[in-house]
Amino acid sequence: MRELVGECELTGGRTLFLRNGRPVVALVSHDEWLALKETIDIANDEALRAQLAQGDEEARRGQVMEAEDLMESSS
């Protein structure tokens, strides 16, 4: 087990544990678990999803500000 944890931590590899041929547990690094948790939190936040969709739509229409322009306007 120690080897699996070390491999997961160092390489980001995942290990799937099976029972009777069916997946029951997945071993992932803590960083990946945090990323998955954040993704789930975003998926469950309707207001945030709406803001992200609005930002995507603005970007699609070209209504974006370049980072350089933003830095110049704050100086």
Salt bridges, closest charged atoms under 4 A:
GLU32 OE2 - ARG14 NE 2.61
ASP41 OD2 - LYS37 NZ 3.29
GLU57 OE2 - ARG60 NH2 2.52
GLU57 OE2 - ARG61 NH1 3.38
